[in-house]
Amino acid sequence: MLPFEDENLPLFTVGQVADMLRVQQAFLRRLDEFGVVRPSRSPGGQRRYSRTEVTVVRYVATLADEGMTLAAIRRVLELEEQVRILVAERDKLLAALAERDERLAALAARRRVNEGT
């Protein structure tokens, strides 16, 4: 994979992100201060945003435009992450149950065959 194909590679400066999303640089700094979006830092200490973080900032800006506070937005993001984790756990459990059911069905079929002979 080429470096620019990595969605998590910190490539964009505060100025670039502000220009792309038409937001103030101060807004981006506040997102970092409130722990809403935590960009990486360059060796010189400058914030660097990945494409994934730019997507999150765009979402956050939309929520802020709808009147949500940064504390509320941070909570929304936390809850959405918890939902993603729970959905992944649920899917894993459903797959395990399906595998168990297949094994039980195979055992029952073998028992019927053995009882029939």
Stockholm file with secondary structure:
# STOCKHOLM 1.0

chainA/1-117         MLPFEDENLPLFTVGQVADMLRVQQAFLRRLDEFGVVRPSRSPGGQRRYSRTEVTVVRYVATLADEGMTLAAIRRVLELEEQVRILVAERDKLLAALAERDERLAALAARRRVNEGT
#=GR chainA/1-117 SS CCGGGCTTSCCBCHHHHHHHHTCCHHHHHHHHHTTSSCCEECTTSCEEBCHHHHHHHHHHHHHHHTTCCHHHHHHHHHHHHHHHHHHHHHHHHHHHHHHHHHHHHHHHHHHHHHHHC
#=GC SS_cons         CCGGGCTTSCCBCHHHHHHHHTCCHHHHHHHHHTTSSCCEECTTSCEEBCHHHHHHHHHHHHHHHTTCCHHHHHHHHHHHHHHHHHHHHHHHHHHHHHHHHHHHHHHHHHHHHHHHC
//
